[in-house]
Structure formats: C-alpha cells, structure tokens
Amino acid sequence: MSIRERYRHLVENANDIIYQADARGHFTYVNPAAMRITGYDENELIGRLYLELIDPDYRDAADAFYRHQFEAREETSYFEFPMITKAGVRLWIGQNVMTISDGDRIVAYDAVARDITQRKGIEEDLSRARDAAIESARSKSEFLANVSHEIRTPLNGVLGMTELLLHTPLAPEQREYAEAIRSSGETLLAIVNDVLDLARIEAGKMTVEMIDFDVDDVVESVIETFFTRASAKRIKLRSFIAPDVTRLLRGDAHRIRQVLLNLVGNAVKFTDRGEVVLTIMQPAQTEHGVTIRFLVTDTGIGIPAHVQRRLFTPFTQADGTTTRKYGGSGLGLAVSKQLTEAMGGEIGVMSVENEGSTFWFELPLGKQPDAERQPPRAWDLTKFRALLVDANEVNRFMIARHLSASGITIDEADSAGSALAAMQENRYDLVVFEMQLPDDDGLALARSIRAFDPKVRLILLTTFGKRRSDVAAFHAAGVDAFLMKPIRRTQLCDTATRLLHGDEPPMTVKPSEETERTNAARVLVVEDNAVNQLVTLGQLRRLGHECIVASRGAEAIQALHEEKFDLVLMDCQMPDMDGYEATRRIRQMRGAAASTPVIAITAHALPGEREKCLIAGMNDYLAKPVSLEQLGAVIRLWASKASVPTQSGAPDVMEADDPYVLDRERVSSFLAIGRTQPGFLEGLVKAFRQDVPSRLDALRAAVSSVDAHELALAAHALKSSSGSVGAKRMQSICAALEDNARTGRIDGAEASVEQLAAEFTRVMAAYDGIVRRSGAHRVPRL
C-alpha cells in the first residue's frame, strides 16, 4: 500500500472530523466521521459554507476569528464553537485549522475537528458549581451579618435593661435574679462572638500579615496575661526560650499570640496542680528563615488517646463532663488549627490521661535582615556590670536573656554565698537577685550586700510585694527596686536603666472623679427599635445627659437643621434611610451641624464594619450591646470637642484635631524637654508604639476568657502608660474599663477594647505629625 493510500485509509477511518475548504470557507472534502457526526451526507456538505453549520449565536464570533487568521496569514489556529447537526442537536466542536498557501495567496484550509461536548458539559457543571459556591459564600456572609445583627439587637435590650434595673433599688432576691439574667446574656454574647470568629476564618476573610517582631515580646505578653490566674490556682506558669532561637523574626505576631493565648489559656484552665510551661525551640533554619516550634506543656487532666484526633474539630471538648466542669464552647483549638494552617504551619497534641498534655505548633517564619546581629538597644548599659543571683538555672538563663538587650556585662551566681564571694572578687554596678535562695533569703542577701557596698544598685525579683508591709521590708533591707513575676524584659531593662543612670521614676497621679466628670451633653439618638430607644434613653438619663429621639434618618437630619446637639448616636440599620446615608448627608450640611460628632451604635460586628462607619463620616463605633460605662466613656470623649482648651505651649506643631486626641499641656512639656534632650519625644513615641499592641492583646485575652480581674489589671496598665504620654481619650476608656472590671462586670468590654485600638492609631498619627513638624528626630541616649 502506497503512502497516499495509507494516508487516505487513516483519514477515512478517523474518529475526528477531517475536511478541506476553499479560501472562502466552502467544503471541498469531508471524511466519513464528518458525515456521521453532522448527520449530513457528502452531497449536502460539499460546496456548503462552514458558517452554516455553526450555532447562529456564534457565527459572528467564528467569522471574525477565521477572518483574522486569513488576513494575518496565520498558519494554524484553534477555536471552539457549538455546531447544529442536521437533526437539530447542539454539539460543541474544538477545531484546528491550517492554511494552505500558494506563495502569498491562501488557496485552501485543512481542518481537524473533535466533538468536545462531554468536556464542555463537565466545564459547565464545574462553572455552575463554582458560581453556586461563590453564591453560597456570599449568602453565608450575609447570613452571618444578619445573625450578628439580629442576635445583638435583642441582647442590647436584655443586657441594657438589666443594667439599668441593677442601678435601681432591688430586694436581695430581685437583685439575684437580675444578676442571673445579665450573666446568661453575657455568656450568650461570648458564644456568638466565638462562632463569628470561626466563621470569619472558614469564610477566608482572615489575612496573614508579615511584620517584624521580637519573639521574646510575644512570649512575655502571653505569660503576663495568665500569670495572675495561674497564681490564684497555685500552679507555676513559666516560659523557656532555647538559646539558639532567633529573636528578631518576620511573621504574623498577632496571630501567633492568638494561638498561644488559646493554648496557654486552656492549659491553665485544665491544670489544678503542678505547672504550665511555654517552650520555644528552633529545629531548623536557613539563610533567610527559621522553623519555630512552640510547645505548651501542663500537668493537668490529660486527654484520652481516642479523643485526641477530634480535639481540633469545632465545638468539641474531651467529653461532656469537661464542658460541664470547665465551661467553654470548644472553639479555641479549632480556631488555633485554622490560624496555624493559614500561616503555613501545623499543630498537634501529645497527652497522657491524668498526667498532662503538650500542645505544639510549628511555623515557618522569616528572619529580619539584621537578625544575626545584636538587636538595636533602647537601653544602653554597655559600661556597667551586673550580678544575677538565682538558684534556678532556667530562671537565670531567661533573666540574663532579658538583660542582654541592654548590653550590660552579666555574671551569675546560684546562691547567696556564691554571690558574696563574687562581690569580693569583682565590682558590680547592679545586683539582680531572687527572693528564694537555697542558703539564705533575698532580704538577708540584700543587707549583706549593702553592708559590703553601699553604692551598688539592688533589684529584687519576687512573687509578692502588694502589701505595704512587704514594700517597707524591701526598703529596710536596702533594696532599690523590686519587680513582681512574671518579669518582662522591658520592665527589667527600664528599671535597671533608671537606677544606673540616676533617674527617678515619674510620679503618676490618679485624676479625681470631679476632673473626669463631663458636663451634661445634649444627645440626638437615632434609633428605630423601640426597645433600644428605651435602653439608650435610660442609659443617657442615668448618666445625666439630655436626649432627643429620632426614629428615622430623615428625622435626624431635620432635627439637626432645627436644633444644636453635642453628639449624635446613630443606628446603622434603619428603614428608608440607613445610618451611613444619614451621616453622609449630615456631613454635607452647612454650618456647625456638619461637624457634629456622630457615633455609630450598631449590631453589626463583622470585620470591616468599623471602617465602613468611618468612611461614611462617623467619628467612632460602638457594637451592641452597649454598656452604661462604655456609653459614658464615648460621650466623655466626643461631647467636649466643641470646647477644646487653647493654650500656647505647643502652638505650631499640633494640628486642628490633635488636641482632641492628645493633652496639649503634656505635649508642650515633652517638647520643652526635647529642647534640652534631643530625640526625647521620638524615643517616647517609639516606646509607646512598641508597648501598646501587647497591652491590647492582654485586654482581648481577658475579655475572651471573661476574666474581670485580668481585665482590670490590663486596663490599669494601659491607663497608666496612656496618661503618661497624654493620650487622654485612651486613658479615659481604660479608666472606665478598669472601674467596670473591678466590680466584676465586663459587658461591653470587647467593643471598648476595639475603641482603644482605633484610638491608638489616632494617637500614633497625631504624634508622628508632631515629631515630624517639631524636628524631633534623634533617638535619646538613656
């Protein structure tokens, strides 16, 4: 058989359509497969224009495609289109066309076409499935938003009215009932928040950041968050960071902290005796990155082997008894797993029932460019020498790691006797020592050191010191400063720097109740829900403010045209005109009304809601349910905007809105100091910027664990530092949080913490501008 005959045999028996057409697209040859698939015989196809077989809806597209191939003289092309058979059946065809040329002139086309109807059907099924998934995700997000709104709205009524009821004279039995209502409402709110957090992660709305951070800071903040709770249960809580662990890393520090808070919080919760240890190791590293392993080990109740594999499933705990005894929704580990995997890591557990557990997770993290070098120091103690005295080798290692950030030379001793022997041989500027030593107590050692060297500075590390008698005993022994465990690096290095450079600690004065009290404000309440109107009116009257109610956005705009208000409380979801549109129209008004502070009070609590409110022109955001203290705090922050004091201490560096955020007198004093200490203000701002994120995390952890005591401690700490830098609104919010938490009430605390986060951003923006305009750019030498 000749080659020509073989080729014809191949074409005649092919399963694909093979044909030839002239330069105008008329068939000149078709193989049997073409006749079988199209349903036309040879006489019906020869001389017929190829476009006549194509679905009419696709003919223009096909004509344009092949016209381009003809005009561009392209040798080959591929195109997919639907064809209509003689029987009226619609088939999808995938076609390769090759041009046949005679010199520069195209004289014919050879084509091979295949029936791709089945493949197209699969693609269309996949496309429909994808569209359905997208629609399902959109519906889920919309459902979550509606659920959040619909649950928070009645909760606002329940918790708000209960709070008002508890401020009225009640019989003991009535008060007990009201407290039970409030407790149940707060529990329901916590569960709703947990469910929404998990749903946000599963919906893919969580983003992973890559920021520079210090692993020591992350560990310290987590230990500090749970130390008081662990002490109350008489269990030890400590951390250990292996010597080879790189300190300066790149990754999502906030998410890492969130996972650690979940794991350490669980360990403390389920441990009644023994200890909880957070260990950080570095099993691997490359030139630009490391693998960090976090382990949380406890001596708690342990977990049976058959339960361990389902621990990371949402709403799952070891068994029903666990939930009844310890509480919780079983969401923490599921959230931790999702977060860890989103960061490219893995998480697991090793446990023996009735002996304890180790939860671990590993993450790939980047190294900061200068991670191999000594980290930049905020404390310069390179010319000083310190003696560290502690019998526990792990404790000595951790304290030495903290102090190394200052550049100070460190010697170590494991007993009072060895410490005194070291002082006979060397001169020390500083001695950092533990209260409990194997051969003597810390105060006896302090008296011996003081007798030997009256000039050396002494820092005592202790677990007690809250009583006035303790402090008196410390000072009597010659101790210069004492730090209560857990010891934080910043706390230790700040204290050492202050003592060795001879600086006195700043005095902090708690403002009196009279100075914090604001005058009665005139408030416009824009709310369509009758129960929420009643709650808000009751709260405002309780706070001593005058209020007017508008049930619609249009009514609010009309009221602002006719009367003057100090503040507008704006519901976001209302019929006819929502709160966003109402706010936009208020900002377009003429005169003073356009600048009236507008505060969103909304039942929407999903990510992006705060930004949506701010973009619409609102000044602040409160999520329902809103507590009395929270409402009072926001009114104190915003109702006084019209009466900002005009002082001349800092005339040209504070912009129009800065005095609303910062205390003008405090900024003026900082600038005055900066004239003799260049870089002072910038150094202060930098320290505040580094300190606040961990404080906010501690607040969030306390709210998440419904721990009023921890919340009060965290709020007090941030209140102090905020007041020191003149962040007056942050200080006011913290004061309200602290006072509320000290009475055991944390309703509305979550929204207050997010207010603090937003206000922190404003404070930093204001100070960055002041530093830039004042020219205070040099870092201070301590």
JOLIN-V216632 format. One record per backbone hydrogen bond with DSSP energy under -1.0 kcal/mol. CO is the residue of the C=O (numbers start at 1). NH is the residue of the N-H. E is the energy in kcal/mol with one decimal. If there is no record, write none. Layout:
((CO & NH & E) (CO & NH & E))
//
This chain:
((2 & 6 & -2.5) (3 & 7 & -2.4) (4 & 8 & -2.3) (5 & 9 & -2.4) (6 & 10 & -2.2) (7 & 11 & -2.4) (8 & 12 & -2.8) (9 & 13 & -1.4) (17 & 113 & -2.8) (18 & 31 & -1.8) (19 & 111 & -2.6) (20 & 28 & -3.1) (20 & 29 & -1.6) (21 & 109 & -2.9) (22 & 25 & -1.9) (25 & 50 & -2.4) (26 & 22 & -2.4) (27 & 47 & -3.1) (29 & 20 & -2.2) (31 & 35 & -1.3) (32 & 36 & -2.7) (33 & 37 & -2.6) (34 & 38 & -2.2) (35 & 39 & -2.0) (38 & 86 & -3.0) (41 & 45 & -1.1) (42 & 46 & -2.7) (45 & 48 & -2.5) (48 & 27 & -2.4) (49 & 52 & -1.6) (50 & 53 & -1.6) (53 & 84 & -2.6) (55 & 58 & -2.7) (58 & 62 & -2.4) (59 & 63 & -2.9) (60 & 64 & -2.4) (61 & 65 & -2.1) (62 & 66 & -2.6) (63 & 67 & -2.1) (64 & 68 & -1.8) (65 & 69 & -1.6) (66 & 70 & -2.1) (67 & 71 & -2.8) (68 & 72 & -2.7) (69 & 74 & -1.7) (75 & 99 & -2.3) (77 & 97 & -2.0) (79 & 95 & -2.8) (81 & 93 & -3.1) (82 & 55 & -2.8) (83 & 91 & -3.0) (85 & 88 & -1.9) (89 & 85 & -2.8) (91 & 83 & -4.1) (92 & 116 & -2.6) (93 & 81 & -2.2) (94 & 114 & -2.3) (95 & 79 & -2.0) (96 & 112 & -2.3) (97 & 77 & -1.4) (98 & 110 & -2.6) (100 & 107 & -2.9) (100 & 108 & -1.7) (102 & 105 & -1.5) (105 & 102 & -3.7) (108 & 100 & -3.1) (109 & 21 & -2.3) (110 & 98 & -3.2) (111 & 19 & -2.1) (112 & 96 & -3.0) (113 & 17 & -2.3) (114 & 94 & -2.4) (116 & 120 & -2.7) (117 & 121 & -2.2) (118 & 122 & -2.0) (119 & 123 & -2.5) (120 & 124 & -2.7) (121 & 125 & -2.2) (122 & 126 & -2.7) (123 & 127 & -2.7) (124 & 128 & -2.7) (125 & 129 & -2.5) (126 & 130 & -2.9) (127 & 131 & -2.9) (128 & 132 & -2.6) (129 & 133 & -2.4) (130 & 134 & -2.8) (131 & 135 & -2.6) (132 & 136 & -2.6) (133 & 137 & -2.8) (134 & 138 & -2.6) (135 & 139 & -2.9) (136 & 140 & -2.7) (137 & 141 & -2.7) (138 & 142 & -2.6) (139 & 143 & -2.9) (140 & 144 & -3.0) (141 & 145 & -2.4) (142 & 146 & -2.4) (143 & 147 & -3.3) (144 & 148 & -3.0) (145 & 149 & -2.3) (146 & 150 & -3.5) (147 & 151 & -2.6) (148 & 152 & -2.3) (149 & 153 & -2.1) (151 & 155 & -1.9) (152 & 156 & -2.4) (153 & 157 & -1.3) (154 & 158 & -2.8) (155 & 159 & -3.2) (156 & 160 & -2.1) (157 & 161 & -2.4) (158 & 162 & -1.9) (159 & 163 & -2.3) (160 & 164 & -2.2) (161 & 165 & -2.5) (162 & 166 & -2.4) (165 & 168 & -1.7) (171 & 175 & -2.8) (172 & 176 & -2.0) (173 & 177 & -2.0) (174 & 178 & -2.5) (175 & 179 & -2.7) (176 & 180 & -1.9) (177 & 181 & -2.0) (178 & 182 & -2.4) (179 & 183 & -2.7) (180 & 184 & -2.3) (181 & 185 & -2.4) (182 & 186 & -2.5) (183 & 187 & -2.1) (184 & 188 & -2.3) (185 & 189 & -2.1) (186 & 190 & -2.2) (187 & 191 & -2.1) (188 & 192 & -2.3) (189 & 193 & -2.2) (190 & 194 & -2.1) (191 & 195 & -2.5) (192 & 196 & -2.3) (193 & 197 & -2.2) (194 & 198 & -2.2) (195 & 199 & -2.4) (196 & 200 & -2.3) (197 & 201 & -1.8) (198 & 202 & -2.6) (199 & 203 & -1.9) (200 & 205 & -2.3) (201 & 204 & -1.7) (211 & 251 & -2.3) (213 & 249 & -2.6) (214 & 218 & -1.5) (215 & 219 & -2.3) (216 & 220 & -2.6) (217 & 221 & -2.3) (218 & 222 & -1.7) (219 & 223 & -2.4) (220 & 224 & -2.7) (221 & 225 & -1.6) (222 & 226 & -1.3) (223 & 227 & -1.1) (226 & 230 & -2.5) (227 & 231 & -2.6) (228 & 232 & -2.2) (229 & 233 & -1.2) (230 & 235 & -2.3) (231 & 234 & -1.4) (236 & 276 & -2.8) (238 & 278 & -2.4) (240 & 280 & -2.6) (242 & 245 & -1.8) (247 & 215 & -2.4) (248 & 368 & -1.6) (249 & 213 & -2.6) (250 & 366 & -2.1) (251 & 211 & -2.2) (251 & 253 & -1.2) (252 & 256 & -2.3) (253 & 257 & -2.6) (254 & 258 & -2.0) (255 & 259 & -2.2) (256 & 260 & -2.4) (257 & 261 & -2.7) (258 & 262 & -1.8) (259 & 263 & -2.5) (260 & 264 & -3.1) (261 & 265 & -2.0) (262 & 266 & -2.1) (263 & 267 & -2.3) (264 & 268 & -2.5) (265 & 269 & -2.2) (266 & 270 & -2.6) (270 & 301 & -1.4) (274 & 236 & -2.1) (275 & 299 & -1.0) (276 & 238 & -2.2) (277 & 297 & -2.7) (278 & 240 & -2.6) (279 & 295 & -2.7) (280 & 242 & -2.6) (281 & 293 & -2.7) (284 & 291 & -2.8) (288 & 367 & -2.5) (289 & 286 & -3.7) (290 & 365 & -2.9) (292 & 363 & -2.3) (293 & 281 & -2.6) (294 & 361 & -2.0) (295 & 279 & -3.0) (296 & 359 & -2.3) (297 & 277 & -2.9) (301 & 354 & -2.9) (304 & 307 & -1.3) (304 & 308 & -1.1) (307 & 310 & -1.5) (308 & 311 & -1.4) (310 & 313 & -1.4) (313 & 316 & -1.3) (319 & 323 & -1.4) (320 & 324 & -2.3) (321 & 325 & -2.6) (322 & 326 & -3.1) (323 & 327 & -1.7) (330 & 316 & -1.3) (331 & 335 & -2.6) (332 & 336 & -2.2) (333 & 337 & -2.5) (334 & 338 & -2.1) (335 & 339 & -2.5) (336 & 340 & -2.7) (337 & 341 & -2.5) (338 & 342 & -2.0) (339 & 343 & -1.3) (340 & 345 & -2.6) (341 & 344 & -1.6) (346 & 362 & -2.3) (348 & 360 & -2.3) (350 & 358 & -3.0) (352 & 355 & -2.2) (352 & 356 & -2.0) (356 & 352 & -2.3) (357 & 298 & -2.7) (358 & 350 & -2.2) (359 & 296 & -3.1) (360 & 348 & -2.6) (361 & 294 & -2.9) (362 & 346 & -1.5) (363 & 292 & -2.5) (365 & 290 & -3.1) (366 & 250 & -2.7) (368 & 371 & -2.5) (370 & 373 & -1.1) (381 & 384 & -1.8) (384 & 409 & -2.1) (385 & 429 & -2.3) (385 & 430 & -1.5) (386 & 411 & -2.4) (387 & 432 & -2.6) (388 & 413 & -2.7) (389 & 434 & -1.7) (392 & 396 & -2.3) (393 & 397 & -2.3) (394 & 398 & -2.3) (395 & 399 & -2.5) (396 & 400 & -2.8) (397 & 401 & -2.2) (398 & 402 & -2.0) (399 & 403 & -2.6) (400 & 404 & -2.0) (402 & 405 & -1.3) (403 & 406 & -2.2) (404 & 407 & -1.0) (406 & 381 & -2.9) (409 & 386 & -3.3) (411 & 388 & -2.8) (413 & 390 & -2.2) (415 & 419 & -1.7) (416 & 420 & -2.3) (417 & 421 & -2.0) (418 & 422 & -2.0) (419 & 423 & -1.8) (420 & 424 & -1.1) (422 & 426 & -2.3) (429 & 457 & -2.2) (430 & 387 & -2.4) (431 & 459 & -2.7) (432 & 389 & -2.9) (433 & 461 & -2.7) (435 & 442 & -2.8) (441 & 445 & -1.9) (442 & 446 & -2.3) (443 & 447 & -2.2) (444 & 448 & -2.0) (445 & 449 & -2.8) (446 & 450 & -2.6) (447 & 451 & -1.9) (448 & 452 & -1.7) (449 & 453 & -3.3) (457 & 431 & -2.6) (458 & 480 & -1.3) (458 & 481 & -1.6) (459 & 433 & -2.3) (460 & 483 & -2.9) (461 & 435 & -1.5) (462 & 485 & -2.4) (467 & 471 & -1.7) (468 & 472 & -2.2) (469 & 473 & -2.1) (470 & 474 & -2.3) (471 & 475 & -2.4) (472 & 476 & -2.2) (473 & 477 & -1.5) (474 & 479 & -2.3) (475 & 478 & -1.3) (481 & 460 & -2.3) (483 & 462 & -2.4) (488 & 492 & -2.7) (489 & 493 & -3.1) (490 & 494 & -2.5) (491 & 495 & -1.9) (492 & 496 & -2.5) (493 & 497 & -2.5) (494 & 498 & -2.5) (495 & 499 & -2.3) (496 & 500 & -2.6) (497 & 501 & -2.0) (498 & 503 & -1.7) (512 & 516 & -1.3) (513 & 517 & -1.1) (521 & 546 & -2.3) (522 & 566 & -2.5) (522 & 567 & -1.3) (523 & 548 & -2.2) (524 & 569 & -2.8) (525 & 550 & -3.0) (526 & 571 & -2.5) (529 & 533 & -2.4) (530 & 534 & -2.1) (531 & 535 & -2.4) (532 & 536 & -2.8) (533 & 537 & -2.8) (534 & 538 & -2.3) (535 & 539 & -2.5) (536 & 540 & -2.8) (537 & 541 & -2.5) (538 & 542 & -2.0) (539 & 543 & -1.8) (540 & 545 & -2.8) (541 & 544 & -1.0) (546 & 523 & -3.1) (548 & 525 & -3.4) (550 & 527 & -1.9) (552 & 556 & -1.7) (553 & 557 & -2.1) (554 & 558 & -2.2) (555 & 559 & -2.5) (556 & 560 & -2.2) (557 & 561 & -1.4) (558 & 562 & -1.5) (559 & 563 & -2.7) (567 & 524 & -2.6) (568 & 599 & -3.3) (569 & 526 & -3.1) (570 & 601 & -2.7) (572 & 579 & -2.0) (575 & 577 & -2.7) (578 & 582 & -2.3) (579 & 583 & -2.1) (580 & 584 & -2.2) (581 & 585 & -2.2) (582 & 586 & -1.9) (583 & 587 & -2.3) (586 & 589 & -1.5) (591 & 594 & -1.1) (592 & 595 & -1.6) (593 & 596 & -1.5) (597 & 568 & -2.3) (598 & 619 & -3.0) (598 & 620 & -1.1) (599 & 570 & -3.0) (600 & 622 & -2.7) (602 & 624 & -2.8) (606 & 609 & -1.8) (608 & 612 & -2.3) (609 & 613 & -2.2) (610 & 614 & -2.5) (611 & 615 & -2.7) (612 & 616 & -1.5) (613 & 618 & -2.2) (614 & 617 & -1.1) (620 & 600 & -2.4) (622 & 602 & -2.3) (627 & 631 & -2.4) (628 & 632 & -2.5) (629 & 633 & -2.3) (630 & 634 & -2.1) (631 & 635 & -2.0) (632 & 636 & -2.2) (633 & 637 & -1.9) (634 & 638 & -2.0) (635 & 639 & -2.7) (638 & 641 & -1.5) (640 & 643 & -1.7) (657 & 660 & -1.2) (658 & 661 & -1.4) (658 & 662 & -3.1) (663 & 667 & -2.2) (664 & 668 & -2.5) (665 & 669 & -2.2) (666 & 670 & -2.1) (667 & 671 & -2.4) (668 & 672 & -2.1) (669 & 673 & -2.2) (670 & 674 & -2.4) (673 & 676 & -1.5) (673 & 677 & -2.1) (677 & 680 & -1.9) (679 & 683 & -2.3) (680 & 684 & -2.2) (681 & 685 & -2.6) (682 & 686 & -2.4) (683 & 687 & -2.1) (684 & 688 & -2.1) (685 & 689 & -2.5) (686 & 690 & -1.9) (687 & 691 & -1.7) (688 & 692 & -2.2) (691 & 695 & -1.2) (692 & 696 & -2.7) (693 & 697 & -2.1) (694 & 698 & -2.0) (695 & 699 & -2.0) (696 & 700 & -2.6) (697 & 701 & -2.6) (698 & 702 & -2.1) (699 & 703 & -2.3) (700 & 704 & -2.8) (701 & 705 & -2.2) (702 & 707 & -2.7) (703 & 706 & -1.2) (707 & 711 & -2.1) (708 & 712 & -2.4) (709 & 713 & -2.1) (710 & 714 & -2.8) (711 & 715 & -2.7) (712 & 716 & -2.3) (713 & 717 & -2.2) (714 & 718 & -2.1) (715 & 719 & -2.4) (716 & 720 & -2.2) (717 & 721 & -1.8) (718 & 722 & -2.5) (719 & 723 & -2.4) (720 & 724 & -1.9) (721 & 725 & -1.5) (722 & 727 & -2.5) (726 & 663 & -2.1) (726 & 728 & -1.9) (727 & 731 & -2.3) (728 & 732 & -2.1) (729 & 733 & -2.4) (730 & 734 & -2.4) (731 & 735 & -2.3) (732 & 736 & -2.1) (733 & 737 & -2.5) (734 & 738 & -3.0) (735 & 739 & -2.6) (736 & 740 & -2.3) (737 & 741 & -2.7) (738 & 742 & -2.4) (740 & 745 & -2.1) (741 & 744 & -2.1) (746 & 749 & -2.1) (748 & 752 & -1.6) (749 & 753 & -2.4) (750 & 754 & -1.8) (751 & 755 & -2.0) (752 & 756 & -2.2) (753 & 757 & -2.1) (754 & 758 & -2.2) (755 & 759 & -2.7) (756 & 760 & -2.6) (757 & 761 & -1.5) (758 & 762 & -1.5) (759 & 763 & -2.6) (760 & 764 & -2.5) (761 & 765 & -2.2) (762 & 766 & -2.6) (763 & 767 & -2.7) (764 & 768 & -2.7) (765 & 769 & -1.8) (766 & 770 & -2.0) (767 & 771 & -3.0) (768 & 772 & -2.3) (769 & 773 & -2.7) (770 & 774 & -2.2) (771 & 775 & -1.1) (771 & 776 & -1.3) (775 & 777 & -1.7))
//
